[in-house]
Each structure stands twice: as C-alpha cells, then as structure tokens.
Amino acid sequence: MARRRKRKSRRRQEGRRILEHVPQYSIESGEEKPVTAARKFIQAEGILPPALLLVKRNEHTTDRYFWAEKGLFGAQYVEENHFLFPSLRTLEPSPVPESVALVSR
C-alpha cells in the first residue's frame, strides 16, 4: 500500500529559512536534562539572543532550542510562529515592492 506524503507547511519552511541565519551553538547535555544544559550554557557563555542551541541528548537524539529576548523556546514552535519574535523580523527576507519588480524587468 502506498503511503501518502506529509504536507510541508509553508509557514514552517519560511521559519526554518529564517532560523538558518541565526548563530548556532552545539552542546552536549551530559547528565542534565537538555533544557537545563541549554540554560546553563547560555548563562556561562553570556549568549545574546537570537541564537539557536542544538543540545545532543544521546548519540541518536538532538534537541533544538531558540534563545529569544522572551526566553528559551523549542525550535519547532519558533519555526511555525516566527512572526511572533521581533528579533527574527530583521532577518526576514523583505518582499520586493511591485513597482521595483516591474522596473527591473
């Protein structure tokens, strides 16, 4: 039986493209929970938002967190709701005004 493809959300794809421009930090959680390890790393290194933290839980699992002015969020939530984060608005590709698009042709 053929499996149906899962539909990719345009909003989430756009959020993923925006997050590609944010600085990324890779760490290992060690004995701590991933979110605790991420918070301690942010505190120790003095990381300023926006930033993306990739926390390796074990050899198979990596948790992704987004460090914003408002706190620490799951990266998937931020991808889907990137418009709620002011620090990401400056990274969004600005749409080309129609009048400029017509002139350049």
Buried (B, 14 or more C-beta within 10 A) or exposed (E): EEEEEEEEEEEBEBBBBBBEEBEEBEBBBEEEEBBEBBBBBBEEEEBEBBBBBBBBBEEEEBBBBBBBEEEBBEBEEBBBBBEEBEBBEEBBEEEEEEEEEEEEE
